Amino acid sequence: MKFLRQVFESLRFAWQALRSNLLRTILSLLGVTVGIFSIIAVFTMVDSLENSIRESLSFTGSNTLFVSKWSWDYSEPNYAWWKYFRRPAPSFSEYRFLERNLENAQYIAISDGRGGQTLKHGNNSMTAGVRGITYQYNQISDLPVEKGRYFSPMEEEAARNVAVIGADIAANLFPYEEAVGNYIQIKGLRFQVIGVIERIGTGMFEIGGKPDIRCYIPYLAFSKLFHTKYSEPNISIKGYDRDEKLQELEGELMGLMRTKRGLKPYQEDNFSINRPEAIQNIVETIFSALRGAGLIIALFSLLIGGFGIANIMFVSVKERTNLIGIQKSLGAKTYFILFQFLFEAIFLSLIGGLVGIVLVWLLTFYPQETLTIELSLRNILIGLGVSSTIGLLSGIVPAWIAARMDPVLAIRSK
């Protein structure tokens, strides 16, 4: 109990010392504030960017495979783009073949897109992306229809001119009337709007353009509109949730594609089976490097703050040398003096760290169109931990010098 009382007294002495030199305290913690703000701001921005990109990629789910001529593993050394360029693109007949023969797939769809297309209704027009999809596409990628409906299998098979449009297209082409049931023109052909997708917003990484300015039409209708000879569609296959089932699906898919393309056993694949995890792994690698670089840069600011606190603590020890001698002559233990100055340094650093964290928190209220900034509990704990460590390291030498002073020499000092 005596030890705890003395520790508490050390805390009180440290706090009183900070309050009695308020201006010096404020100037001392500025360096730590800048350092902690730099570190936590970097971590928060990188985490927010990574989360935004992951959310943009999450529309496919984790149990989806894509058949494409290109490999998505751009991290592979010496990416052989010239080899992928010469490959044939997946075709509609291959999609039909896989649809009939795949046993481990829940859903399968083929999709293709064209950007920069002009959509018209009356005197209104806008540029948007047009995407041709088959019926099960909405079971693989998230298409939340807010008004109207999704197109039917019969409309897909008959290549009907129907369209499901994004929220921005509906707002621009139909500002004063209901979009569902009306018509739009794409390359001179009329398409009836049967559904409007709810507003999704803009992510940091969008495949195929912004979701709110996409127009979805049946794949066969898309084939009539555009020359698909040079198209590069993707076949997407959704498997079951279990990993072993997905592995079985991948093996089955590879065998069927090789059979369909007539590849001999000694010939290598002329197609790629991709997972969204490939892009996510690249994203994780990039942002890990960004965190490391940001940490190194921010640590320089924090180092300056640590030196500032250490300097102030040496000054504080010098100013209170006489008081230290009196305390020791009255029986104060070595750890009592040590804790006074150590707690003072930690308090300085912690207050500076808290101010830096509060500044980052205020930054999260700044309105962003494409990025939601969130300060996570992990980053708050990192900030507090780093600032406490800096305070401890900055104060340990001055505190040790104070604790080891000879009381007689300390009292005689002026």
C-alpha positions as CSV (number, residue, x, y, z in Angstrom):
1,M,0.0,0.0,0.0
2,K,2.9,2.3,0.8
3,F,4.4,1.7,-2.7
4,L,1.0,2.4,-4.4
5,R,0.6,5.6,-2.3
6,Q,4.0,6.8,-3.4
7,V,3.3,6.0,-7.1
8,F,0.1,8.0,-6.8
9,E,2.1,10.9,-5.2
10,S,4.6,10.7,-8.1
11,L,1.7,11.0,-10.5
12,R,0.3,14.0,-8.7
13,F,3.7,15.7,-8.6
14,A,4.2,15.1,-12.3
15,W,0.7,16.5,-13.1
16,Q,1.4,19.6,-10.9
17,A,4.7,20.2,-12.7
18,L,3.0,20.2,-16.1
19,R,0.2,22.6,-14.9
20,S,2.7,25.0,-13.3
21,N,4.6,25.3,-16.7
22,L,1.6,25.4,-19.0
23,L,3.2,27.3,-21.9
24,R,6.3,25.0,-21.9
25,T,4.0,22.0,-21.7
26,I,2.0,23.1,-24.8
27,L,5.2,23.8,-26.8
28,S,6.7,20.5,-25.7
29,L,3.8,18.3,-26.8
30,L,3.5,20.0,-30.3
31,G,6.3,17.8,-31.7
32,V,4.6,14.6,-30.5
33,T,1.2,15.9,-31.7
34,V,2.6,16.4,-35.3
35,G,4.3,13.0,-35.2
36,I,1.3,11.0,-34.0
37,F,-1.0,12.9,-36.3
38,S,1.3,12.0,-39.2
39,I,1.4,8.3,-38.3
40,I,-2.3,7.9,-37.6
41,A,-3.4,10.0,-40.5
42,V,-1.3,7.9,-42.9
43,F,-2.6,4.6,-41.4
44,T,-6.2,5.9,-41.4
45,M,-6.0,7.1,-45.0
46,V,-4.4,3.9,-46.2
47,D,-6.9,1.7,-44.3
48,S,-9.8,3.8,-45.8
49,L,-8.4,3.5,-49.3
50,E,-7.9,-0.3,-48.9
51,N,-11.4,-0.8,-47.4
52,S,-13.0,1.3,-50.3
53,I,-11.2,-0.8,-52.9
54,R,-12.1,-4.1,-51.1
55,E,-15.8,-3.0,-51.0
56,S,-15.6,-2.2,-54.7
57,L,-14.3,-5.7,-55.4
58,S,-16.6,-7.5,-53.0
59,F,-19.6,-7.5,-55.4
60,T,-18.3,-10.8,-56.8
61,G,-18.0,-12.6,-53.5
62,S,-15.2,-14.9,-52.5
63,N,-16.5,-18.1,-54.2
64,T,-16.5,-16.8,-57.8
65,L,-14.3,-17.8,-60.7
66,F,-13.8,-15.9,-63.9
67,V,-12.7,-17.3,-67.3
68,S,-10.8,-14.8,-69.3
69,K,-7.9,-14.6,-71.8
70,W,-6.0,-12.4,-69.3
71,S,-4.5,-13.4,-66.0
72,W,-5.3,-11.2,-63.1
73,D,-2.2,-12.0,-61.2
74,Y,-0.3,-8.9,-62.2
75,S,2.2,-9.5,-59.4
76,E,3.7,-12.4,-61.2
77,P,7.3,-11.7,-62.3
78,N,7.7,-11.0,-66.0
79,Y,4.0,-10.7,-66.7
80,A,3.6,-12.4,-70.1
81,W,1.1,-9.9,-71.6
82,W,2.2,-10.9,-75.2
83,K,1.2,-14.5,-74.5
84,Y,-2.2,-13.5,-73.1
85,F,-2.8,-11.1,-75.9
86,R,-2.6,-13.9,-78.5
87,R,-5.1,-16.1,-76.7
88,P,-8.7,-16.4,-77.9
89,A,-11.3,-14.7,-75.8
90,P,-14.1,-16.7,-74.1
91,S,-17.1,-17.2,-76.5
92,F,-20.8,-17.5,-76.1
93,S,-20.6,-21.1,-77.3
94,E,-18.1,-21.9,-74.6
95,Y,-20.5,-20.3,-72.0
96,R,-23.3,-22.6,-73.3
97,F,-21.0,-25.6,-73.1
98,L,-20.0,-24.8,-69.5
99,E,-23.6,-24.1,-68.6
100,R,-24.7,-27.6,-69.8
101,N,-21.8,-29.5,-68.3
102,L,-20.6,-27.9,-65.1
103,E,-21.7,-29.9,-62.0
104,N,-20.1,-27.9,-59.2
105,A,-21.4,-24.5,-60.1
106,Q,-24.4,-22.7,-58.6
107,Y,-24.6,-20.0,-61.2
108,I,-22.9,-19.1,-64.5
109,A,-23.1,-16.0,-66.7
110,I,-21.2,-14.3,-69.5
111,S,-20.8,-10.5,-69.7
112,D,-19.3,-8.0,-72.0
113,G,-19.3,-4.2,-72.0
114,R,-18.8,-1.0,-74.0
115,G,-17.9,2.3,-72.4
116,G,-18.6,5.8,-73.6
117,Q,-22.0,5.0,-75.3
118,T,-24.6,7.7,-75.8
119,L,-28.0,7.0,-74.3
120,K,-30.9,9.2,-75.3
121,H,-34.5,9.9,-74.3
122,G,-36.3,12.7,-76.0
123,N,-34.0,15.8,-75.8
124,N,-32.0,14.3,-72.9
125,S,-28.8,12.3,-73.5
126,M,-25.8,11.1,-71.5
127,T,-22.7,9.0,-71.8
128,A,-22.7,5.7,-70.0
129,G,-21.4,2.2,-70.1
130,V,-23.5,-0.5,-71.7
131,R,-23.1,-4.1,-70.4
132,G,-24.5,-7.2,-72.0
133,I,-25.3,-9.9,-69.4
134,T,-27.0,-13.3,-69.2
135,Y,-29.9,-14.0,-66.8
136,Q,-27.9,-15.5,-63.9
137,Y,-25.5,-12.5,-63.7
138,N,-27.5,-10.9,-60.9
139,Q,-26.9,-14.0,-58.8
140,I,-23.1,-13.6,-59.2
141,S,-22.7,-9.8,-59.0
142,D,-24.9,-7.6,-56.8
143,L,-27.6,-5.7,-58.9
144,P,-30.1,-4.4,-56.3
145,V,-33.1,-3.4,-58.4
146,E,-34.9,-0.5,-56.6
147,K,-37.7,0.1,-59.1
148,G,-39.2,-2.3,-61.6
149,R,-37.6,-5.7,-62.1
150,Y,-34.7,-7.6,-63.6
151,F,-35.2,-9.2,-67.0
152,S,-36.6,-12.7,-67.4
153,P,-35.0,-15.8,-69.0
154,M,-37.4,-15.5,-71.9
155,E,-36.4,-11.9,-72.5
156,E,-32.7,-13.0,-72.5
157,E,-33.2,-16.0,-74.9
158,A,-35.3,-13.9,-77.2
159,A,-32.8,-11.0,-77.2
160,R,-35.5,-8.5,-76.3
161,N,-34.7,-4.8,-76.2
162,V,-35.1,-4.3,-72.5
163,A,-32.7,-2.5,-70.1
164,V,-32.0,-2.2,-66.4
165,I,-30.3,1.2,-65.8
166,G,-28.3,2.8,-63.0
167,A,-29.6,5.6,-60.7
168,D,-27.7,8.4,-62.4
169,I,-29.0,7.4,-65.9
170,A,-32.6,7.4,-64.6
171,A,-32.0,10.8,-63.0
172,N,-30.5,12.4,-66.1
173,L,-32.7,10.9,-68.8
174,F,-36.0,11.0,-66.8
175,P,-35.8,14.0,-64.5
176,Y,-39.6,14.7,-64.5
177,E,-41.1,11.3,-65.3
178,E,-40.9,7.6,-64.2
179,A,-38.1,5.7,-65.9
180,V,-39.6,2.3,-65.7
181,G,-41.8,1.6,-68.7
182,N,-40.2,4.4,-70.8
183,Y,-37.8,4.0,-73.6
184,I,-34.1,4.9,-74.2
185,Q,-32.1,4.8,-77.4
186,I,-28.8,3.0,-77.7
187,K,-27.1,3.3,-81.1
188,G,-30.5,4.2,-82.7
189,L,-32.3,1.2,-81.2
190,R,-35.1,1.6,-78.7
191,F,-34.8,-0.3,-75.4
192,Q,-37.6,-0.4,-72.8
193,V,-36.5,0.4,-69.3
194,I,-37.8,-2.4,-67.0
195,G,-35.7,-1.6,-63.9
196,V,-33.7,1.0,-62.1
197,I,-30.8,-0.1,-59.8
198,E,-30.6,1.6,-56.4
199,R,-27.9,4.3,-56.0
200,I,-24.6,2.6,-55.1
201,G,-22.3,5.6,-55.2
202,T,-18.7,5.9,-56.4
203,G,-16.0,3.5,-55.1
204,M,-12.3,3.9,-55.5
205,F,-11.9,1.0,-57.8
206,E,-14.8,0.1,-60.1
207,I,-14.6,-2.6,-62.8
208,G,-16.6,-1.6,-65.8
209,G,-17.2,2.0,-64.8
210,K,-19.2,3.7,-62.1
211,P,-22.2,1.5,-61.1
212,D,-24.7,4.3,-61.2
213,I,-24.0,5.1,-64.9
214,R,-24.2,1.5,-66.3
215,C,-26.9,0.2,-68.5
216,Y,-27.5,-3.6,-68.5
217,I,-29.1,-5.4,-71.4
218,P,-29.5,-9.1,-72.4
219,Y,-26.3,-10.5,-73.8
220,L,-27.8,-11.5,-77.2
221,A,-29.3,-8.1,-77.6
222,F,-25.8,-6.7,-76.8
223,S,-24.4,-8.9,-79.6
224,K,-26.8,-7.4,-82.1
225,L,-25.8,-3.9,-81.1
226,F,-22.0,-4.3,-81.1
227,H,-19.5,-6.2,-83.2
228,T,-18.5,-9.0,-80.8
229,K,-15.8,-10.4,-83.1
230,Y,-13.1,-8.4,-81.2
231,S,-14.8,-8.5,-77.8
232,E,-13.2,-9.9,-74.7
233,P,-16.1,-11.1,-72.5
234,N,-15.7,-12.8,-69.1
235,I,-17.5,-16.0,-68.1
236,S,-18.2,-15.8,-64.4
237,I,-19.0,-18.9,-62.3
238,K,-20.3,-18.9,-58.7
239,G,-19.4,-22.0,-56.7
240,Y,-20.5,-23.3,-53.4
241,D,-19.2,-21.7,-50.2
242,R,-16.9,-24.5,-49.1
243,D,-13.3,-24.3,-50.2
244,E,-13.0,-27.9,-51.3
245,K,-16.1,-27.4,-53.6
246,L,-14.5,-24.3,-55.1
247,Q,-11.3,-26.3,-55.8
248,E,-13.4,-29.1,-57.4
249,L,-15.1,-26.4,-59.5
250,E,-11.8,-25.0,-60.6
251,G,-10.5,-28.4,-61.7
252,E,-13.7,-29.3,-63.5
253,L,-13.7,-25.9,-65.2
254,M,-10.2,-26.3,-66.4
255,G,-10.9,-29.8,-67.8
256,L,-14.1,-28.6,-69.6
257,M,-12.4,-25.6,-71.1
258,R,-9.4,-27.7,-72.4
259,T,-11.9,-30.2,-73.8
260,K,-13.9,-27.5,-75.6
261,R,-10.8,-25.9,-77.1
262,G,-9.4,-29.2,-78.1
263,L,-6.1,-28.8,-76.2
264,K,-3.8,-31.8,-76.2
265,P,-2.3,-33.0,-72.8
266,Y,1.1,-31.5,-73.6
267,Q,-0.3,-28.1,-74.6
268,E,-0.6,-25.3,-72.0
269,D,-3.8,-23.6,-71.2
270,N,-4.8,-20.8,-73.6
271,F,-7.2,-19.2,-71.0
272,S,-7.0,-18.0,-67.4
273,I,-9.2,-19.0,-64.5
274,N,-9.1,-16.0,-62.1
275,R,-10.3,-15.4,-58.6
276,P,-11.0,-11.9,-57.1
277,E,-8.5,-12.8,-54.4
278,A,-5.7,-12.2,-56.9
279,I,-6.6,-8.5,-57.2
280,Q,-7.1,-8.3,-53.4
281,N,-3.7,-9.8,-52.7
282,I,-2.1,-7.2,-55.0
283,V,-4.0,-4.4,-53.2
284,E,-2.9,-5.8,-49.8
285,T,0.8,-5.8,-51.0
286,I,0.6,-2.3,-52.3
287,F,-1.0,-0.9,-49.2
288,S,1.4,-2.8,-46.9
289,A,4.3,-1.0,-48.7
290,L,2.4,2.4,-48.4
291,R,2.0,1.8,-44.6
292,G,5.7,1.0,-44.3
293,A,6.7,4.1,-46.2
294,G,4.3,6.3,-44.3
295,L,5.5,5.0,-41.0
296,I,9.1,5.7,-41.8
297,I,8.3,9.3,-42.9
298,A,6.1,9.9,-39.8
299,L,8.7,8.5,-37.4
300,F,11.1,11.3,-38.4
301,S,8.4,13.8,-37.1
302,L,8.0,11.7,-34.0
303,L,11.7,11.5,-33.4
304,I,11.9,15.3,-33.4
305,G,9.0,15.3,-30.9
306,G,10.9,12.8,-28.7
307,F,14.0,14.9,-28.7
308,G,11.9,17.9,-27.7
309,I,10.4,16.1,-24.7
310,A,13.8,14.8,-23.6
311,N,15.3,18.3,-23.8
312,I,12.4,19.8,-21.7
313,M,12.8,17.0,-19.2
314,F,16.6,17.8,-18.8
315,V,15.6,21.4,-18.2
316,S,12.9,20.3,-15.7
317,V,15.5,18.2,-13.8
318,K,17.9,21.1,-13.7
319,E,15.2,23.5,-12.4
320,R,14.1,21.2,-9.7
321,T,17.5,19.9,-8.5
322,N,17.1,21.7,-5.2
323,L,13.6,20.2,-4.6
324,I,14.9,16.8,-5.5
325,G,17.6,17.1,-2.8
326,I,15.0,18.2,-0.2
327,Q,12.7,15.3,-1.1
328,K,15.6,12.8,-0.9
329,S,16.8,14.2,2.5
330,L,13.3,13.7,3.9
331,G,13.4,10.0,2.9
332,A,12.0,9.9,-0.6
333,K,12.9,6.6,-2.3
334,T,14.8,6.5,-5.6
335,Y,11.8,5.1,-7.5
336,F,9.6,8.0,-6.1
337,I,11.9,10.6,-7.8
338,L,12.2,8.3,-10.9
339,F,8.5,8.0,-11.4
340,Q,7.9,11.8,-11.0
341,F,9.9,12.6,-14.1
342,L,9.0,9.5,-16.0
343,F,5.3,10.1,-15.5
344,E,5.8,13.7,-16.5
345,A,7.4,12.7,-19.8
346,I,4.7,10.1,-20.5
347,F,2.0,12.6,-19.7
348,L,3.5,15.1,-22.1
349,S,3.7,12.5,-24.9
350,L,0.3,11.0,-24.2
351,I,-1.4,14.4,-24.3
352,G,0.4,15.2,-27.5
353,G,-0.7,11.8,-28.9
354,L,-4.3,12.4,-27.9
355,V,-4.4,15.8,-29.6
356,G,-2.9,14.2,-32.7
357,I,-5.6,11.5,-32.7
358,V,-8.4,14.1,-32.1
359,L,-7.1,16.0,-35.2
360,V,-7.3,12.8,-37.3
361,W,-10.8,12.2,-35.9
362,L,-11.9,15.7,-37.0
363,L,-10.5,14.9,-40.4
364,T,-13.0,12.0,-40.7
365,F,-15.8,14.6,-40.8
366,Y,-14.5,16.2,-43.9
367,P,-16.9,15.3,-46.7
368,Q,-15.5,13.0,-49.4
369,E,-17.4,11.9,-52.5
370,T,-15.4,8.8,-53.3
371,L,-13.8,7.9,-49.9
372,T,-15.2,7.3,-46.5
373,I,-12.5,8.1,-43.9
374,E,-12.8,6.0,-40.7
375,L,-10.6,6.1,-37.6
376,S,-10.4,2.6,-36.3
377,L,-9.9,1.5,-32.7
378,R,-6.7,-0.3,-33.8
379,N,-5.2,3.0,-35.1
380,I,-6.2,4.8,-31.9
381,L,-4.5,2.1,-29.8
382,I,-1.4,2.3,-32.0
383,G,-1.3,6.1,-31.5
384,L,-1.6,5.8,-27.8
385,G,0.9,3.0,-27.6
386,V,3.5,4.8,-29.8
387,S,3.1,8.1,-27.9
388,S,3.5,6.3,-24.5
389,T,6.6,4.5,-25.8
390,I,8.1,7.8,-27.0
391,G,7.4,9.4,-23.6
392,L,9.0,6.5,-21.8
393,L,12.1,6.5,-24.0
394,S,12.4,10.3,-23.9
395,G,12.1,10.6,-20.1
396,I,14.0,7.5,-18.9
397,V,17.5,9.2,-19.0
398,P,16.5,12.5,-17.3
399,A,14.4,10.6,-14.7
400,W,17.3,8.2,-14.0
401,I,19.7,11.2,-13.5
402,A,17.3,12.8,-11.1
403,A,16.7,9.7,-9.1
404,R,20.5,9.1,-8.7
405,M,21.3,12.6,-7.5
406,D,23.2,13.0,-4.2
407,P,20.8,14.8,-1.8
408,V,23.6,17.0,-0.3
409,L,24.9,18.1,-3.6
410,A,21.3,18.6,-4.9
411,I,20.3,20.9,-1.9
412,R,23.4,23.0,-2.3
413,S,22.7,23.6,-6.1
414,K,21.3,26.9,-7.1
